[in-house]
Amino acid sequence: MISLLVINYRSAALAAEAIRSARAASREPLQVVVVDNSCDAAEADPLRGVADVLVVSETNRGYAGGINLGRRSCDGNVIVVANPDVIFAAEAIDRLVEQLNSRTAVAGPALFWDDAHTWFLPPNDLHTAWEKLDEVLASRSQSWFQSRDRRRFRARVRFWSLREPEETRALSGAVMAIRAEDFDAVGGFDERFALYFEETDFLRRITEHRKRIVYVPAAKCRHLYNQSAGEAPESAQRFADSELRYLEKWNGPSVARLLKRFERSPRSLSFASEKTAIALDRDDVIIEASPLASFATAAGHFPTSRHVVIPDEIHRAYKGDALYLRVVELSSGRIVELIRIPL
């Protein structure tokens, strides 16, 4: 049996659509378990008709706490954990479950920003101390910033170009298929990470148990990218708090505080133009879009025409004040054009 575990917080309509798409994405009938963290009957009541099991939490336990609470009601030997704001493509759950075995504990899909699956969402980071040091140095040195930006760009392009399943160190927590046996073996999610880093911590503990994590490009889902961007500065503070807690857990308090002490605000690129569309005069490029002017994280689009616009569904869902785009030469990583789209 496969259990779909959806953690809802004030997104009942989205959760219902996620469940509908998930049922259509699996040959095997799903046991649907929903944990509602909203503390609002108006959110919970509409979900009673679409969930097999509805768990109404008395408090907002966060994503990690909601997963742990819902796991108690999951009867499947595979648990597909999902945010409410995802849409599963045909056969997505089948493709994920096919990859799980005694060696592979977790499988994650290719995530896209748009309905047509042409805007790839970025890979996740393991966020080790070395990766954080790399980020800190980039915040203090322009040359290091440029070097890091090119390295991360190349890593994203490689990730987006994958066509076959590949072992990885990190996945997005938006959708993960997890063997229930392995979930229990590592003790579930660490509830100290109420928001941000909960999946990264969980996956690190999975690999410590010598189990594999696999990225499955043939399993496709749409996900509403970076919805917290419009909630800053509150979300920024939550991220910083969880990051410090995560670094302390995995590297010790001294290293964590040292890294945070030397960190500076992220450097930004300079945007000279504001447009609503991109006109291309060459084919050897990729377009990246980010809620951040630093492009520390970015979605990617391989253009198939010389005229590129942001899909309507991205415009409607995006919560930030502006979206930053850049056209980048694939072979060299050279930035051809920088564009700011006010929203």
C-alpha positions in Angstrom: 0.0 0.0 0.0 1.0 3.6 -0.7 0.1 6.4 1.8 -0.1 10.0 0.5 0.6 12.3 3.4 -0.3 16.0 2.8 0.4 18.6 5.4 -2.0 21.5 5.1 -1.8 25.0 6.4 -4.5 27.4 5.2 -4.3 25.9 1.7 -7.4 23.5 1.7 -8.3 24.2 -2.0 -4.7 23.6 -3.1 -4.5 20.4 -1.0 -7.7 19.0 -2.5 -6.2 19.6 -6.0 -2.9 18.0 -5.0 -4.8 14.9 -3.7 -6.9 14.7 -6.9 -3.8 14.7 -9.1 -2.0 12.2 -6.8 -4.7 9.7 -7.1 -4.5 10.0 -10.9 -0.7 9.6 -10.8 -0.7 6.1 -9.2 -1.8 2.8 -10.6 -2.2 1.6 -7.0 -5.0 3.1 -4.9 -3.7 5.6 -2.4 -4.5 5.9 1.3 -4.8 9.7 1.7 -3.8 11.1 5.1 -4.1 14.9 5.6 -2.8 16.7 8.6 -4.3 20.1 9.0 -2.2 22.6 10.9 -4.5 25.5 10.3 -6.3 25.4 13.6 -9.4 26.6 11.7 -12.5 24.5 11.1 -13.1 26.3 7.8 -9.9 24.8 6.6 -10.4 21.3 7.9 -14.0 20.7 7.0 -13.5 20.8 3.2 -10.8 18.2 3.5 -13.0 15.6 5.1 -14.5 14.6 1.7 -11.2 14.1 0.0 -9.0 12.5 2.7 -9.3 8.9 3.9 -7.9 10.1 7.2 -8.0 13.7 8.4 -5.9 14.6 11.4 -6.7 18.0 12.9 -3.8 19.3 14.9 -4.6 21.4 17.9 -1.6 23.6 17.2 0.5 24.5 14.1 3.2 21.8 14.4 5.1 22.9 11.3 5.9 20.7 8.4 8.1 18.3 10.4 5.7 18.0 13.2 2.8 17.5 10.9 4.6 14.7 9.1 5.4 12.9 12.3 1.8 13.2 13.5 0.4 12.0 10.2 2.9 9.1 10.0 0.9 7.4 12.8 -2.1 7.1 10.5 -0.2 5.9 7.5 -0.7 2.2 6.7 1.4 2.0 3.6 4.9 0.6 3.3 5.7 3.7 1.2 4.7 7.2 2.4 4.6 10.0 -0.2 5.0 13.2 1.7 3.7 16.3 0.0 3.1 20.0 0.4 -0.5 21.1 -0.5 0.7 23.3 -3.4 1.9 20.5 -5.7 0.3 19.0 -8.8 1.4 15.4 -9.7 1.8 14.7 -13.4 0.6 11.4 -14.9 2.5 8.3 -13.4 4.6 10.5 -11.1 4.0 8.4 -8.0 4.5 5.2 -10.0 7.9 6.4 -11.2 8.9 7.4 -7.6 7.8 4.1 -6.0 9.6 2.0 -8.7 12.9 3.4 -7.5 12.5 2.4 -3.8 14.1 -0.9 -2.6 16.2 -2.2 0.3 19.0 0.1 -0.7 17.0 3.2 -1.7 15.0 4.9 1.0 13.8 8.1 -0.6 12.9 9.2 -4.1 12.1 12.7 -5.3 10.6 14.0 -8.6 11.6 16.7 -11.0 9.8 19.9 -9.9 8.5 22.5 -12.2 7.2 26.0 -11.8 4.7 25.9 -14.6 1.9 23.7 -15.9 3.7 22.8 -19.1 6.8 21.5 -17.2 9.3 23.8 -19.0 10.5 25.9 -16.0 12.7 23.7 -13.9 12.9 24.4 -10.1 16.4 24.4 -8.6 18.1 21.4 -6.9 18.3 21.5 -3.1 21.5 21.9 -1.1 22.9 19.7 1.6 24.0 22.9 3.4 27.2 21.5 4.9 29.6 23.7 6.8 31.8 23.9 3.7 28.9 25.0 1.5 28.0 27.6 4.1 31.6 28.8 4.2 31.5 29.1 0.4 28.4 31.3 0.8 30.0 33.4 3.5 33.1 34.0 1.4 30.9 35.0 -1.5 29.2 37.6 0.7 32.5 39.2 1.4 34.4 39.0 -1.9 33.2 40.0 -5.4 35.5 37.6 -7.1 34.4 34.7 -4.9 30.8 35.7 -5.5 31.3 35.5 -9.3 33.2 32.1 -9.0 30.5 30.6 -6.8 27.7 31.9 -9.0 29.3 30.2 -12.1 29.8 26.9 -10.2 26.2 26.9 -8.9 24.9 27.7 -12.4 26.8 24.8 -13.9 25.5 22.5 -11.2 21.9 23.6 -11.9 22.2 23.0 -15.6 23.6 19.6 -15.1 20.7 18.7 -12.7 18.1 20.0 -15.1 19.7 18.0 -18.0 19.4 14.7 -16.2 17.1 12.2 -17.9 17.7 9.0 -15.9 17.4 8.4 -12.1 20.5 9.4 -10.3 21.6 9.1 -6.6 21.8 12.5 -4.9 22.6 14.0 -1.5 19.6 16.3 -1.2 16.0 16.7 -2.5 13.3 19.3 -2.1 10.9 18.5 0.7 7.9 19.5 -1.5 7.4 15.8 -2.6 9.3 12.8 -1.3 8.5 9.1 -1.5 9.9 7.4 1.6 10.0 3.8 2.6 8.1 3.6 5.9 10.6 1.2 7.3 13.4 3.7 6.7 11.4 6.7 8.0 10.9 4.9 11.3 14.6 3.7 11.4 15.8 7.3 11.5 13.1 8.5 13.9 11.1 10.6 11.5 11.6 14.3 11.2 13.4 16.6 13.7 10.6 18.9 15.0 13.1 21.6 16.0 13.0 22.6 12.3 9.5 23.9 12.1 10.1 25.7 8.9 13.2 25.3 6.6 15.9 22.6 6.8 13.6 19.8 8.0 14.0 17.7 4.9 17.7 18.4 4.6 18.3 17.2 8.2 16.1 14.1 7.5 17.9 13.2 4.4 21.3 13.5 6.0 20.2 11.1 8.6 19.0 8.7 5.9 22.4 8.7 4.3 24.1 8.1 7.7 22.1 4.9 7.7 23.8 4.0 4.4 20.6 4.3 2.4 20.4 5.9 -1.0 18.4 9.0 -2.1 17.4 9.1 -5.7 16.3 11.9 -8.0 13.8 10.7 -10.6 13.5 13.0 -13.7 10.6 11.0 -15.2 8.4 11.7 -12.2 7.2 15.3 -12.7 5.3 17.6 -10.4 4.4 21.3 -10.5 5.2 23.2 -7.3 4.6 26.9 -6.4 8.2 28.0 -6.0 9.4 30.3 -3.2 6.0 31.3 -1.9 7.6 32.7 1.3 9.4 35.4 -0.7 6.4 37.7 -0.3 6.4 37.2 3.5 9.8 38.8 4.2 11.2 39.8 6.7 9.4 37.3 8.8 10.3 34.4 6.6 13.9 35.6 6.4 14.2 35.5 10.2 12.7 32.1 10.3 15.2 30.9 7.7 18.1 32.4 9.7 16.9 30.8 12.9 16.5 27.4 11.4 19.8 27.7 9.6 21.7 28.4 12.8 19.9 25.5 14.5 20.8 23.2 11.6 24.5 24.3 11.6 24.7 23.9 15.3 23.3 20.3 15.1 25.7 19.1 12.4 28.8 21.2 13.1 28.6 22.3 16.7 27.7 25.7 18.2 31.2 27.2 17.8 31.4 26.6 14.1 27.8 27.6 13.5 28.2 30.9 15.3 31.5 31.7 13.6 30.0 31.2 10.2 27.0 33.3 10.9 29.2 36.0 12.5 31.3 36.5 9.4 28.3 36.3 7.0 27.3 39.5 5.2 24.1 40.4 3.2 24.1 38.6 -0.1 25.6 40.5 -3.0 23.2 41.4 -5.8 23.6 41.7 -9.6 22.9 45.0 -11.3 19.7 45.1 -13.3 19.6 47.9 -15.9 16.4 46.9 -17.7 12.8 46.2 -16.8 10.8 44.1 -19.3 7.8 41.8 -19.4 9.2 39.5 -22.1 12.6 38.4 -23.5 13.6 38.6 -27.1 16.5 36.3 -27.9 18.9 36.6 -30.9 20.8 33.3 -30.2 20.1 29.7 -29.4 22.9 28.7 -27.0 21.4 30.1 -23.9 19.3 29.3 -20.9 17.0 31.6 -19.0 17.1 31.7 -15.2 14.5 33.3 -12.9 14.9 34.0 -9.2 13.1 35.8 -6.4 16.6 37.0 -5.4 18.8 39.5 -7.1 21.8 37.5 -6.1 20.6 34.3 -8.0 21.6 32.2 -5.0 18.7 30.0 -6.1 17.0 30.1 -9.5 14.6 28.3 -11.7 15.7 27.5 -15.3 14.1 27.4 -18.7 15.6 26.0 -21.9 14.0 28.3 -24.6 12.4 26.7 -27.6 11.6 30.0 -29.3 13.2 33.5 -29.6 10.3 35.1 -27.6 10.0 34.1 -24.0 7.4 35.3 -21.5 6.7 34.2 -17.9 3.6 31.9 -17.9 0.4 33.3 -16.5 0.2 30.7 -13.7 3.6 31.8 -12.4 2.5 35.5 -12.4 -0.7 34.6 -10.5 1.0 32.5 -7.8 4.2 34.6 -7.3 4.1 36.7 -4.1 7.2 38.8 -4.4 7.5 42.4 -5.5 9.8 41.6 -8.4 11.1 38.7 -10.4 14.7 38.7 -11.6 15.7 37.0 -14.9 18.9 36.5 -16.7 20.0 35.1 -20.0 23.1 33.0 -19.6 25.4 31.4 -22.2 25.3 27.6 -21.7 28.9 26.9 -22.7 30.6 29.5 -20.6 28.1 30.6 -17.9 28.6 34.2 -19.1 25.6 36.5 -18.4 24.2 37.9 -21.6 21.3 40.0 -20.2 19.9 40.9 -16.8 16.2 41.7 -16.5 14.0 42.8 -13.6 10.2 42.2 -13.9 8.2 44.3 -11.5 5.1 42.5 -10.2 
